[in-house]
C-alpha cells in the first residue's frame, strides 16, 4: 500500500500492512519511492503519513483506545 509523507509529499510503500493497522504501533516500515528507484527501508511515524489523496489515516489504526469514552 502506498501512503504519502505529510511534509515532503513523497510516496512511501508500506512494507508490513499489519504494522500499519495495529493501533499499538507508533511507526511503520516504509520504502520511499523516487521515480523508478526504491529507497532503503526506514521507520516512519504513522502521524507523518496520510493517504495519497491527503486523507488522514483512520483513528482505529492510530489510537488503541478509539472506542473508549470517559464520562
CHARMM-style PDB file with segment names, atoms N, HN, CA, C and O in Angstrom:
ATOM      1  N   UNK     1       0.845  -1.165   0.000  1.00  0.00      PROA
ATOM      2  CA  UNK     1       0.000   0.000   0.000  1.00  0.00      PROA
ATOM      3  C   UNK     1       0.898   1.238   0.000  1.00  0.00      PROA
ATOM      4  O   UNK     1       1.924   1.274   0.679  1.00  0.00      PROA
ATOM      5  N   UNK     2       0.503   2.234  -0.758  1.00  0.00      PROA
ATOM      6  HN  UNK     2      -0.330   2.205  -1.310  1.00  0.00      PROA
ATOM      7  CA  UNK     2       1.250   3.489  -0.797  1.00  0.00      PROA
ATOM      8  C   UNK     2       0.579   4.533   0.072  1.00  0.00      PROA
ATOM      9  O   UNK     2      -0.641   4.694   0.042  1.00  0.00      PROA
ATOM     10  N   UNK     3       1.389   5.240   0.847  1.00  0.00      PROA
ATOM     11  HN  UNK     3       2.380   5.109   0.872  1.00  0.00      PROA
ATOM     12  CA  UNK     3       0.961   6.393   1.626  1.00  0.00      PROA
ATOM     13  C   UNK     3       1.843   7.560   1.236  1.00  0.00      PROA
ATOM     14  O   UNK     3       2.792   7.399   0.469  1.00  0.00      PROA
ATOM     15  N   UNK     4       1.537   8.726   1.757  1.00  0.00      PROA
ATOM     16  HN  UNK     4       0.766   8.857   2.380  1.00  0.00      PROA
ATOM     17  CA  UNK     4       2.298   9.925   1.423  1.00  0.00      PROA
ATOM     18  C   UNK     4       2.790  10.592   2.693  1.00  0.00      PROA
ATOM     19  O   UNK     4       2.067  10.658   3.687  1.00  0.00      PROA
ATOM     20  N   UNK     5       4.030  11.091   2.660  1.00  0.00      PROA
ATOM     21  HN  UNK     5       4.617  11.037   1.852  1.00  0.00      PROA
ATOM     22  CA  UNK     5       4.591  11.854   3.766  1.00  0.00      PROA
ATOM     23  C   UNK     5       3.931  13.233   3.778  1.00  0.00      PROA
ATOM     24  O   UNK     5       3.891  13.907   2.748  1.00  0.00      PROA
ATOM     25  N   UNK     6       3.415  13.657   4.930  1.00  0.00      PROA
ATOM     26  HN  UNK     6       3.447  13.110   5.766  1.00  0.00      PROA
ATOM     27  CA  UNK     6       2.714  14.945   5.035  1.00  0.00      PROA
ATOM     28  C   UNK     6       3.592  16.128   4.652  1.00  0.00      PROA
ATOM     29  O   UNK     6       3.149  17.028   3.940  1.00  0.00      PROA
ATOM     30  N   UNK     7       4.830  16.128   5.120  1.00  0.00      PROA
ATOM     31  HN  UNK     7       5.190  15.396   5.699  1.00  0.00      PROA
ATOM     32  CA  UNK     7       5.712  17.280   4.899  1.00  0.00      PROA
ATOM     33  C   UNK     7       6.286  17.329   3.491  1.00  0.00      PROA
ATOM     34  O   UNK     7       6.211  18.358   2.820  1.00  0.00      PROA
ATOM     35  N   UNK     8       6.858  16.218   3.046  1.00  0.00      PROA
ATOM     36  HN  UNK     8       6.918  15.382   3.591  1.00  0.00      PROA
ATOM     37  CA  UNK     8       7.570  16.225   1.762  1.00  0.00      PROA
ATOM     38  C   UNK     8       6.676  15.901   0.570  1.00  0.00      PROA
ATOM     39  O   UNK     8       6.983  16.294  -0.556  1.00  0.00      PROA
ATOM     40  N   UNK     9       5.571  15.188   0.805  1.00  0.00      PROA
ATOM     41  HN  UNK     9       5.322  14.869   1.719  1.00  0.00      PROA
ATOM     42  CA  UNK     9       4.720  14.771  -0.299  1.00  0.00      PROA
ATOM     43  C   UNK     9       5.230  13.534  -1.020  1.00  0.00      PROA
ATOM     44  O   UNK     9       4.632  13.106  -2.007  1.00  0.00      PROA
ATOM     45  N   UNK    10       6.333  12.950  -0.538  1.00  0.00      PROA
ATOM     46  HN  UNK    10       6.818  13.299   0.264  1.00  0.00      PROA
ATOM     47  CA  UNK    10       6.902  11.758  -1.173  1.00  0.00      PROA
ATOM     48  C   UNK    10       6.033  10.537  -0.903  1.00  0.00      PROA
ATOM     49  O   UNK    10       5.480  10.383   0.186  1.00  0.00      PROA
ATOM     50  N   UNK    11       5.918   9.664  -1.918  1.00  0.00      PROA
ATOM     51  HN  UNK    11       6.367   9.789  -2.803  1.00  0.00      PROA
ATOM     52  CA  UNK    11       5.188   8.417  -1.745  1.00  0.00      PROA
ATOM     53  C   UNK    11       6.035   7.410  -0.991  1.00  0.00      PROA
ATOM     54  O   UNK    11       7.246   7.316  -1.192  1.00  0.00      PROA
ATOM     55  N   UNK    12       5.374   6.653  -0.115  1.00  0.00      PROA
ATOM     56  HN  UNK    12       4.390   6.729   0.049  1.00  0.00      PROA
ATOM     57  CA  UNK    12       6.053   5.643   0.683  1.00  0.00      PROA
ATOM     58  C   UNK    12       5.277   4.338   0.577  1.00  0.00      PROA
ATOM     59  O   UNK    12       4.067   4.302   0.799  1.00  0.00      PROA
ATOM     60  N   UNK    13       5.988   3.266   0.236  1.00  0.00      PROA
ATOM     61  HN  UNK    13       6.971   3.295   0.055  1.00  0.00      PROA
ATOM     62  CA  UNK    13       5.368   1.952   0.174  1.00  0.00      PROA
ATOM     63  C   UNK    13       5.476   1.299   1.546  1.00  0.00      PROA
ATOM     64  O   UNK    13       6.575   1.147   2.080  1.00  0.00      PROA
ATOM     65  N   UNK    14       4.337   0.913   2.116  1.00  0.00      PROA
ATOM     66  HN  UNK    14       3.444   1.036   1.683  1.00  0.00      PROA
ATOM     67  CA  UNK    14       4.309   0.267   3.435  1.00  0.00      PROA
ATOM     68  C   UNK    14       4.715  -1.187   3.260  1.00  0.00      PROA
ATOM     69  O   UNK    14       4.125  -1.923   2.468  1.00  0.00      PROA
ATOM     70  N   UNK    15       5.730  -1.587   4.010  1.00  0.00      PROA
ATOM     71  HN  UNK    15       6.209  -0.989   4.653  1.00  0.00      PROA
ATOM     72  CA  UNK    15       6.267  -2.947   3.892  1.00  0.00      PROA
ATOM     73  C   UNK    15       5.381  -3.979   4.578  1.00  0.00      PROA
ATOM     74  O   UNK    15       5.219  -5.082   4.056  1.00  0.00      PROA
ATOM     75  N   UNK    16       4.800  -3.654   5.740  1.00  0.00      PROA
ATOM     76  HN  UNK    16       4.931  -2.758   6.165  1.00  0.00      PROA
ATOM     77  CA  UNK    16       4.003  -4.614   6.506  1.00  0.00      PROA
ATOM     78  C   UNK    16       2.664  -3.986   6.877  1.00  0.00      PROA
ATOM     79  O   UNK    16       2.600  -3.120   7.749  1.00  0.00      PROA
ATOM     80  N   UNK    17       1.615  -4.417   6.225  1.00  0.00      PROA
ATOM     81  HN  UNK    17       1.667  -5.121   5.516  1.00  0.00      PROA
ATOM     82  CA  UNK    17       0.297  -3.849   6.483  1.00  0.00      PROA
ATOM     83  C   UNK    17      -0.175  -4.103   7.911  1.00  0.00      PROA
ATOM     84  O   UNK    17      -0.916  -3.291   8.463  1.00  0.00      PROA
ATOM     85  N   UNK    18       0.237  -5.206   8.515  1.00  0.00      PROA
ATOM     86  HN  UNK    18       0.840  -5.866   8.066  1.00  0.00      PROA
ATOM     87  CA  UNK    18      -0.166  -5.475   9.895  1.00  0.00      PROA
ATOM     88  C   UNK    18       0.382  -4.427  10.854  1.00  0.00      PROA
ATOM     89  O   UNK    18      -0.283  -4.081  11.830  1.00  0.00      PROA
ATOM     90  N   UNK    19       1.578  -3.917  10.595  1.00  0.00      PROA
ATOM     91  HN  UNK    19       2.119  -4.199   9.802  1.00  0.00      PROA
ATOM     92  CA  UNK    19       2.122  -2.823  11.406  1.00  0.00      PROA
ATOM     93  C   UNK    19       1.264  -1.569  11.255  1.00  0.00      PROA
ATOM     94  O   UNK    19       1.010  -0.856  12.226  1.00  0.00      PROA
ATOM     95  N   UNK    20       0.829  -1.315  10.045  1.00  0.00      PROA
ATOM     96  HN  UNK    20       1.035  -1.895   9.256  1.00  0.00      PROA
ATOM     97  CA  UNK    20       0.054  -0.117   9.757  1.00  0.00      PROA
ATOM     98  C   UNK    20      -1.283  -0.126  10.476  1.00  0.00      PROA
ATOM     99  O   UNK    20      -1.679   0.898  11.035  1.00  0.00      PROA
ATOM    100  N   UNK    21      -1.979  -1.228  10.481  1.00  0.00      PROA
ATOM    101  HN  UNK    21      -1.658  -2.059  10.028  1.00  0.00      PROA
ATOM    102  CA  UNK    21      -3.317  -1.281  11.073  1.00  0.00      PROA
ATOM    103  C   UNK    21      -3.306  -1.570  12.571  1.00  0.00      PROA
ATOM    104  O   UNK    21      -4.352  -1.506  13.216  1.00  0.00      PROA
ATOM    105  N   UNK    22      -2.147  -1.884  13.132  1.00  0.00      PROA
ATOM    106  HN  UNK    22      -1.297  -1.935  12.608  1.00  0.00      PROA
ATOM    107  CA  UNK    22      -2.034  -2.147  14.571  1.00  0.00      PROA
ATOM    108  C   UNK    22      -1.973  -0.819  15.326  1.00  0.00      PROA
ATOM    109  O   UNK    22      -0.993  -0.087  15.189  1.00  0.00      PROA
ATOM    110  N   UNK    23      -2.995  -0.490  16.120  1.00  0.00      PROA
ATOM    111  HN  UNK    23      -3.791  -1.085  16.232  1.00  0.00      PROA
ATOM    112  CA  UNK    23      -3.004   0.800  16.816  1.00  0.00      PROA
ATOM    113  C   UNK    23      -1.954   0.907  17.923  1.00  0.00      PROA
ATOM    114  O   UNK    23      -1.706   2.000  18.432  1.00  0.00      PROA
ATOM    115  N   UNK    24      -1.344  -0.198  18.296  1.00  0.00      PROA
ATOM    116  HN  UNK    24      -1.545  -1.087  17.883  1.00  0.00      PROA
ATOM    117  CA  UNK    24      -0.306  -0.168  19.330  1.00  0.00      PROA
ATOM    118  C   UNK    24       1.074   0.162  18.759  1.00  0.00      PROA
ATOM    119  O   UNK    24       2.014   0.420  19.511  1.00  0.00      PROA
ATOM    120  N   UNK    25       1.195   0.155  17.445  1.00  0.00      PROA
ATOM    121  HN  UNK    25       0.432  -0.054  16.834  1.00  0.00      PROA
ATOM    122  CA  UNK    25       2.450   0.527  16.769  1.00  0.00      PROA
ATOM    123  C   UNK    25       2.420   2.015  16.439  1.00  0.00      PROA
ATOM    124  O   UNK    25       1.483   2.489  15.797  1.00  0.00      PROA
ATOM    125  N   UNK    26       3.440   2.752  16.875  1.00  0.00      PROA
ATOM    126  HN  UNK    26       4.201   2.367  17.396  1.00  0.00      PROA
ATOM    127  CA  UNK    26       3.516   4.188  16.585  1.00  0.00      PROA
ATOM    128  C   UNK    26       4.181   4.482  15.246  1.00  0.00      PROA
ATOM    129  O   UNK    26       4.020   5.567  14.686  1.00  0.00      PROA
ATOM    130  N   UNK    27       4.930   3.506  14.738  1.00  0.00      PROA
ATOM    131  HN  UNK    27       5.061   2.625  15.192  1.00  0.00      PROA
ATOM    132  CA  UNK    27       5.639   3.716  13.485  1.00  0.00      PROA
ATOM    133  C   UNK    27       5.488   2.486  12.599  1.00  0.00      PROA
ATOM    134  O   UNK    27       5.047   1.426  13.043  1.00  0.00      PROA
ATOM    135  N   UNK    28       5.863   2.654  11.342  1.00  0.00      PROA
ATOM    136  HN  UNK    28       6.221   3.515  10.981  1.00  0.00      PROA
ATOM    137  CA  UNK    28       5.714   1.599  10.352  1.00  0.00      PROA
ATOM    138  C   UNK    28       6.943   1.614   9.440  1.00  0.00      PROA
ATOM    139  O   UNK    28       7.546   2.667   9.231  1.00  0.00      PROA
ATOM    140  N   UNK    29       7.316   0.453   8.900  1.00  0.00      PROA
ATOM    141  HN  UNK    29       6.827  -0.402   9.070  1.00  0.00      PROA
ATOM    142  CA  UNK    29       8.446   0.366   7.987  1.00  0.00      PROA
ATOM    143  C   UNK    29       7.967   0.688   6.572  1.00  0.00      PROA
ATOM    144  O   UNK    29       7.034   0.068   6.061  1.00  0.00      PROA
ATOM    145  N   UNK    30       8.623   1.667   5.950  1.00  0.00      PROA
ATOM    146  HN  UNK    30       9.381   2.171   6.365  1.00  0.00      PROA
ATOM    147  CA  UNK    30       8.270   2.083   4.591  1.00  0.00      PROA
ATOM    148  C   UNK    30       9.521   2.159   3.724  1.00  0.00      PROA
ATOM    149  O   UNK    30      10.645   2.197   4.223  1.00  0.00      PROA
ATOM    150  N   UNK    31       9.296   2.178   2.424  1.00  0.00      PROA
ATOM    151  HN  UNK    31       8.383   2.147   2.019  1.00  0.00      PROA
ATOM    152  CA  UNK    31      10.356   2.435   1.444  1.00  0.00      PROA
ATOM    153  C   UNK    31       9.873   3.601   0.589  1.00  0.00      PROA
ATOM    154  O   UNK    31       8.847   3.502  -0.084  1.00  0.00      PROA
ATOM    155  N   UNK    32      10.610   4.694   0.617  1.00  0.00      PROA
ATOM    156  HN  UNK    32      11.444   4.774   1.164  1.00  0.00      PROA
ATOM    157  CA  UNK    32      10.233   5.865  -0.173  1.00  0.00      PROA
ATOM    158  C   UNK    32      10.545   5.627  -1.638  1.00  0.00      PROA
ATOM    159  O   UNK    32      11.545   4.993  -1.976  1.00  0.00      PROA
ATOM    160  N   UNK    33       9.687   6.137  -2.500  1.00  0.00      PROA
ATOM    161  HN  UNK    33       8.875   6.652  -2.225  1.00  0.00      PROA
ATOM    162  CA  UNK    33       9.811   5.984  -3.944  1.00  0.00      PROA
ATOM    163  C   UNK    33      10.402   7.253  -4.551  1.00  0.00      PROA
ATOM    164  O   UNK    33       9.987   8.360  -4.209  1.00  0.00      PROA
ATOM    165  N   UNK    34      11.356   7.093  -5.437  1.00  0.00      PROA
ATOM    166  HN  UNK    34      11.693   6.193  -5.714  1.00  0.00      PROA
ATOM    167  CA  UNK    34      11.932   8.220  -6.177  1.00  0.00      PROA
ATOM    168  C   UNK    34      11.966   7.815  -7.647  1.00  0.00      PROA
ATOM    169  O   UNK    34      12.956   7.264  -8.127  1.00  0.00      PROA
ATOM    170  N   UNK    35      10.881   8.091  -8.350  1.00  0.00      PROA
ATOM    171  HN  UNK    35      10.076   8.539  -7.960  1.00  0.00      PROA
ATOM    172  CA  UNK    35      10.780   7.630  -9.730  1.00  0.00      PROA
ATOM    173  C   UNK    35      10.670   6.122  -9.743  1.00  0.00      PROA
ATOM    174  O   UNK    35       9.795   5.550  -9.093  1.00  0.00      PROA
ATOM    175  N   UNK    36      11.553   5.481 -10.479  1.00  0.00      PROA
ATOM    176  HN  UNK    36      12.263   5.946 -11.007  1.00  0.00      PROA
ATOM    177  CA  UNK    36      11.554   4.019 -10.515  1.00  0.00      PROA
ATOM    178  C   UNK    36      12.430   3.427  -9.423  1.00  0.00      PROA
ATOM    179  O   UNK    36      12.434   2.213  -9.219  1.00  0.00      PROA
ATOM    180  N   UNK    37      13.168   4.271  -8.725  1.00  0.00      PROA
ATOM    181  HN  UNK    37      13.164   5.257  -8.891  1.00  0.00      PROA
ATOM    182  CA  UNK    37      14.066   3.809  -7.667  1.00  0.00      PROA
ATOM    183  C   UNK    37      13.305   3.629  -6.354  1.00  0.00      PROA
ATOM    184  O   UNK    37      12.455   4.443  -5.993  1.00  0.00      PROA
ATOM    185  N   UNK    38      13.631   2.548  -5.653  1.00  0.00      PROA
ATOM    186  HN  UNK    38      14.322   1.887  -5.946  1.00  0.00      PROA
ATOM    187  CA  UNK    38      13.026   2.266  -4.356  1.00  0.00      PROA
ATOM    188  C   UNK    38      14.098   2.456  -3.292  1.00  0.00      PROA
ATOM    189  O   UNK    38      15.195   1.907  -3.396  1.00  0.00      PROA
ATOM    190  N   UNK    39      13.769   3.238  -2.270  1.00  0.00      PROA
ATOM    191  HN  UNK    39      12.878   3.683  -2.185  1.00  0.00      PROA
ATOM    192  CA  UNK    39      14.737   3.504  -1.213  1.00  0.00      PROA
ATOM    193  C   UNK    39      14.877   2.350  -0.234  1.00  0.00      PROA
ATOM    194  O   UNK    39      14.170   1.346  -0.312  1.00  0.00      PROA
ATOM    195  N   UNK    40      15.803   2.526   0.680  1.00  0.00      PROA
ATOM    196  HN  UNK    40      16.378   3.341   0.743  1.00  0.00      PROA
ATOM    197  CA  UNK    40      16.024   1.550   1.743  1.00  0.00      PROA
ATOM    198  C   UNK    40      14.859   1.602   2.735  1.00  0.00      PROA
ATOM    199  O   UNK    40      14.215   2.642   2.869  1.00  0.00      PROA
ATOM    200  N   UNK    41      14.581   0.500   3.428  1.00  0.00      PROA
ATOM    201  HN  UNK    41      15.104  -0.345   3.319  1.00  0.00      PROA
ATOM    202  CA  UNK    41      13.504   0.519   4.422  1.00  0.00      PROA
ATOM    203  C   UNK    41      13.862   1.447   5.585  1.00  0.00      PROA
ATOM    204  O   UNK    41      14.982   1.417   6.095  1.00  0.00      PROA
ATOM    205  N   UNK    42      12.903   2.263   5.991  1.00  0.00      PROA
ATOM    206  HN  UNK    42      11.993   2.288   5.576  1.00  0.00      PROA
ATOM    207  CA  UNK    42      13.076   3.165   7.137  1.00  0.00      PROA
ATOM    208  C   UNK    42      11.810   3.112   7.981  1.00  0.00      PROA
ATOM    209  O   UNK    42      10.731   2.783   7.488  1.00  0.00      PROA
ATOM    210  N   UNK    43      11.959   3.441   9.257  1.00  0.00      PROA
ATOM    211  HN  UNK    43      12.835   3.709   9.658  1.00  0.00      PROA
ATOM    212  CA  UNK    43      10.808   3.534  10.156  1.00  0.00      PROA
ATOM    213  C   UNK    43      10.272   4.959  10.077  1.00  0.00      PROA
ATOM    214  O   UNK    43      11.037   5.920  10.150  1.00  0.00      PROA
ATOM    215  N   UNK    44       8.973   5.090   9.929  1.00  0.00      PROA
ATOM    216  HN  UNK    44       8.351   4.309   9.870  1.00  0.00      PROA
ATOM    217  CA  UNK    44       8.343   6.409   9.848  1.00  0.00      PROA
ATOM    218  C   UNK    44       7.163   6.427  10.810  1.00  0.00      PROA
ATOM    219  O   UNK    44       6.416   5.453  10.906  1.00  0.00      PROA
ATOM    220  N   UNK    45       7.002   7.525  11.512  1.00  0.00      PROA
ATOM    221  HN  UNK    45       7.609   8.316  11.434  1.00  0.00      PROA
ATOM    222  CA  UNK    45       5.888   7.686  12.431  1.00  0.00      PROA
ATOM    223  C   UNK    45       4.580   7.706  11.649  1.00  0.00      PROA
ATOM    224  O   UNK    45       4.489   8.347  10.603  1.00  0.00      PROA
ATOM    225  N   UNK    46       3.579   7.013  12.150  1.00  0.00      PROA
ATOM    226  HN  UNK    46       3.652   6.492  13.000  1.00  0.00      PROA
ATOM    227  CA  UNK    46       2.283   6.996  11.478  1.00  0.00      PROA
ATOM    228  C   UNK    46       1.676   8.393  11.411  1.00  0.00      PROA
ATOM    229  O   UNK    46       0.928   8.705  10.484  1.00  0.00      PROA
ATOM    230  N   UNK    47       1.995   9.228  12.387  1.00  0.00      PROA
ATOM    231  HN  UNK    47       2.602   8.975  13.140  1.00  0.00      PROA
ATOM    232  CA  UNK    47       1.429  10.577  12.408  1.00  0.00      PROA
ATOM    233  C   UNK    47       1.942  11.428  11.248  1.00  0.00      PROA
ATOM    234  O   UNK    47       1.347  12.460  10.940  1.00  0.00      PROA
ATOM    235  N   UNK    48       3.033  11.018  10.598  1.00  0.00      PROA
ATOM    236  HN  UNK    48       3.517  10.179  10.848  1.00  0.00      PROA
ATOM    237  CA  UNK    48       3.595  11.754   9.465  1.00  0.00      PROA
ATOM    238  C   UNK    48       3.067  11.256   8.120  1.00  0.00      PROA
ATOM    239  O   UNK    48       3.466  11.765   7.073  1.00  0.00      PROA
ATOM    240  N   UNK    49       2.174  10.264   8.142  1.00  0.00      PROA
ATOM    241  HN  UNK    49       1.850   9.850   8.993  1.00  0.00      PROA
ATOM    242  CA  UNK    49       1.695   9.656   6.910  1.00  0.00      PROA
ATOM    243  C   UNK    49       0.209   9.906   6.696  1.00  0.00      PROA
ATOM    244  O   UNK    49      -0.574   9.938   7.645  1.00  0.00      PROA
ATOM    245  N   UNK    50      -0.163  10.080   5.440  1.00  0.00      PROA
ATOM    246  HN  UNK    50       0.473  10.053   4.669  1.00  0.00      PROA
ATOM    247  CA  UNK    50      -1.560  10.226   5.021  1.00  0.00      PROA
ATOM    248  C   UNK    50      -1.747   9.413   3.747  1.00  0.00      PROA
ATOM    249  O   UNK    50      -0.775   8.965   3.140  1.00  0.00      PROA
ATOM    250  N   UNK    51      -3.003   9.227   3.347  1.00  0.00      PROA
ATOM    251  HN  UNK    51      -3.793   9.591   3.841  1.00  0.00      PROA
ATOM    252  CA  UNK    51      -3.268   8.587   2.065  1.00  0.00      PROA
ATOM    253  C   UNK    51      -2.843   9.535   0.944  1.00  0.00      PROA
ATOM    254  O   UNK    51      -2.777  10.744   1.166  1.00  0.00      PROA
ATOM    255  N   UNK    52      -2.554   9.022  -0.251  1.00  0.00      PROA
ATOM    256  HN  UNK    52      -2.607   8.040  -0.431  1.00  0.00      PROA
ATOM    257  CA  UNK    52      -2.149   9.893  -1.364  1.00  0.00      PROA
ATOM    258  C   UNK    52      -3.160  10.997  -1.675  1.00  0.00      PROA
ATOM    259  O   UNK    52      -2.794  12.012  -2.268  1.00  0.00      PROA
ATOM    260  N   UNK    53      -4.419  10.818  -1.286  1.00  0.00      PROA
ATOM    261  HN  UNK    53      -4.716   9.994  -0.805  1.00  0.00      PROA
ATOM    262  CA  UNK    53      -5.451  11.835  -1.501  1.00  0.00      PROA
ATOM    263  C   UNK    53      -5.446  12.900  -0.403  1.00  0.00      PROA
ATOM    264  O   UNK    53      -6.317  13.769  -0.382  1.00  0.00      PROA
ATOM    265  N   UNK    54      -4.472  12.840   0.507  1.00  0.00      PROA
ATOM    266  HN  UNK    54      -3.764  12.134   0.490  1.00  0.00      PROA
ATOM    267  CA  UNK    54      -4.337  13.723   1.677  1.00  0.00      PROA
ATOM    268  C   UNK    54      -5.352  13.430   2.776  1.00  0.00      PROA
ATOM    269  O   UNK    54      -5.482  14.212   3.717  1.00  0.00      PROA
ATOM    270  N   UNK    55      -6.064  12.327   2.670  1.00  0.00      PROA
ATOM    271  HN  UNK    55      -5.958  11.692   1.905  1.00  0.00      PROA
ATOM    272  CA  UNK    55      -6.994  11.915   3.727  1.00  0.00      PROA
ATOM    273  C   UNK    55      -6.184  11.300   4.867  1.00  0.00      PROA
ATOM    274  O   UNK    55      -5.236  10.552   4.629  1.00  0.00      PROA
ATOM    275  N   UNK    56      -6.559  11.617   6.098  1.00  0.00      PROA
ATOM    276  HN  UNK    56      -7.329  12.225   6.292  1.00  0.00      PROA
ATOM    277  CA  UNK    56      -5.861  11.103   7.278  1.00  0.00      PROA
ATOM    278  C   UNK    56      -6.079   9.595   7.425  1.00  0.00      PROA
ATOM    279  O   UNK    56      -7.054   9.039   6.919  1.00  0.00      PROA
ATOM    280  N   UNK    57      -5.150   8.952   8.129  1.00  0.00      PROA
ATOM    281  HN  UNK    57      -4.358   9.403   8.540  1.00  0.00      PROA
ATOM    282  CA  UNK    57      -5.312   7.530   8.429  1.00  0.00      PROA
ATOM    283  C   UNK    57      -6.476   7.366   9.406  1.00  0.00      PROA
ATOM    284  O   UNK    57      -6.737   8.265  10.206  1.00  0.00      PROA
ATOM    285  N   UNK    58      -7.175   6.238   9.353  1.00  0.00      PROA
ATOM    286  HN  UNK    58      -6.963   5.508   8.703  1.00  0.00      PROA
ATOM    287  CA  UNK    58      -8.286   6.017  10.279  1.00  0.00      PROA
ATOM    288  C   UNK    58      -7.819   6.036  11.728  1.00  0.00      PROA
ATOM    289  O   UNK    58      -6.725   5.571  12.047  1.00  0.00      PROA
ATOM    290  N   UNK    59      -8.646   6.569  12.583  1.00  0.00      PROA
ATOM    291  HN  UNK    59      -9.535   6.947  12.324  1.00  0.00      PROA
ATOM    292  CA  UNK    59      -8.300   6.679  14.008  1.00  0.00      PROA
ATOM    293  C   UNK    59      -8.051   5.307  14.630  1.00  0.00      PROA
ATOM    294  O   UNK    59      -7.222   5.179  15.531  1.00  0.00      PROA
ATOM    295  N   UNK    60      -8.763   4.276  14.155  1.00  0.00      PROA
ATOM    296  HN  UNK    60      -9.437   4.380  13.423  1.00  0.00      PROA
ATOM    297  CA  UNK    60      -8.592   2.929  14.719  1.00  0.00      PROA
ATOM    298  C   UNK    60      -7.218   2.340  14.399  1.00  0.00      PROA
ATOM    299  O   UNK    60      -6.821   1.354  15.018  1.00  0.00      PROA
ATOM    300  N   UNK    61      -6.482   2.923  13.444  1.00  0.00      PROA
ATOM    301  HN  UNK    61      -6.805   3.724  12.941  1.00  0.00      PROA
ATOM    302  CA  UNK    61      -5.112   2.495  13.149  1.00  0.00      PROA
ATOM    303  C   UNK    61      -4.100   3.220  14.028  1.00  0.00      PROA
ATOM    304  O   UNK    61      -2.950   2.793  14.124  1.00  0.00      PROA
ATOM    305  N   UNK    62      -4.511   4.305  14.666  1.00  0.00      PROA
ATOM    306  HN  UNK    62      -5.446   4.652  14.588  1.00  0.00      PROA
ATOM    307  CA  UNK    62      -3.588   5.151  15.416  1.00  0.00      PROA
ATOM    308  C   UNK    62      -3.798   5.110  16.926  1.00  0.00      PROA
ATOM    309  O   UNK    62      -2.838   5.237  17.686  1.00  0.00      PROA
ATOM    310  N   UNK    63      -5.035   4.934  17.368  1.00  0.00      PROA
ATOM    311  HN  UNK    63      -5.815   4.831  16.751  1.00  0.00      PROA
ATOM    312  CA  UNK    63      -5.386   5.063  18.779  1.00  0.00      PROA
ATOM    313  C   UNK    63      -5.950   3.748  19.307  1.00  0.00      PROA
ATOM    314  O   UNK    63      -7.047   3.349  18.916  1.00  0.00      PROA
ATOM    315  N   UNK    64      -5.208   3.060  20.201  1.00  0.00      PROA
ATOM    316  HN  UNK    64      -4.317   3.385  20.518  1.00  0.00      PROA
ATOM    317  CA  UNK    64      -5.712   1.785  20.717  1.00  0.00      PROA
ATOM    318  C   UNK    64      -6.973   1.939  21.570  1.00  0.00      PROA
ATOM    319  O   UNK    64      -7.661   0.953  21.834  1.00  0.00      PROA
ATOM    320  N   UNK    65      -7.277   3.149  21.998  1.00  0.00      PROA
ATOM    321  HN  UNK    65      -6.717   3.949  21.784  1.00  0.00      PROA
ATOM    322  CA  UNK    65      -8.446   3.396  22.844  1.00  0.00      PROA
ATOM    323  C   UNK    65      -9.535   4.151  22.091  1.00  0.00      PROA
ATOM    324  O   UNK    65     -10.304   4.889  22.706  1.00  0.00      PROA
ATOM    325  N   UNK    66      -9.614   3.983  20.795  1.00  0.00      PROA
ATOM    326  HN  UNK    66      -8.989   3.383  20.296  1.00  0.00      PROA
ATOM    327  CA  UNK    66     -10.551   4.778  19.997  1.00  0.00      PROA
ATOM    328  C   UNK    66     -12.011   4.521  20.351  1.00  0.00      PROA
ATOM    329  O   UNK    66     -12.861   5.366  20.069  1.00  0.00      PROA
ATOM    330  N   UNK    67     -12.322   3.398  20.951  1.00  0.00      PROA
ATOM    331  HN  UNK    67     -11.631   2.711  21.180  1.00  0.00      PROA
ATOM    332  CA  UNK    67     -13.701   3.111  21.327  1.00  0.00      PROA
ATOM    333  C   UNK    67     -14.025   3.488  22.769  1.00  0.00      PROA
ATOM    334  O   UNK    67     -15.190   3.463  23.164  1.00  0.00      PROA
ATOM    335  N   UNK    68     -13.039   3.829  23.540  1.00  0.00      PROA
ATOM    336  HN  UNK    68     -12.092   3.849  23.219  1.00  0.00      PROA
ATOM    337  CA  UNK    68     -13.234   4.144  24.949  1.00  0.00      PROA
ATOM    338  C   UNK    68     -13.781   5.570  25.085  1.00  0.00      PROA
ATOM    339  O   UNK    68     -13.267   6.512  24.482  1.00  0.00      PROA
ATOM    340  N   UNK    69     -14.827   5.696  25.884  1.00  0.00      PROA
ATOM    341  HN  UNK    69     -15.245   4.931  26.373  1.00  0.00      PROA
ATOM    342  CA  UNK    69     -15.354   7.021  26.191  1.00  0.00      PROA
ATOM    343  C   UNK    69     -15.323   7.207  27.694  1.00  0.00      PROA
ATOM    344  O   UNK    69     -15.729   6.323  28.448  1.00  0.00      PROA
ATOM    345  N   UNK    70     -14.848   8.342  28.119  1.00  0.00      PROA
ATOM    346  HN  UNK    70     -14.518   9.061  27.507  1.00  0.00      PROA
ATOM    347  CA  UNK    70     -14.795   8.662  29.542  1.00  0.00      PROA
ATOM    348  C   UNK    70     -15.894   9.641  29.870  1.00  0.00      PROA
ATOM    349  O   UNK    70     -16.027  10.684  29.230  1.00  0.00      PROA
ATOM    350  N   UNK    71     -16.673   9.301  30.861  1.00  0.00      PROA
ATOM    351  HN  UNK    71     -16.564   8.454  31.381  1.00  0.00      PROA
ATOM    352  CA  UNK    71     -17.784  10.189  31.244  1.00  0.00      PROA
ATOM    353  C   UNK    71     -17.557  10.806  32.588  1.00  0.00      PROA
ATOM    354  OT1 UNK    71     -18.392  11.577  33.062  1.00  0.00      PROA
TER     355      UNK     71
END
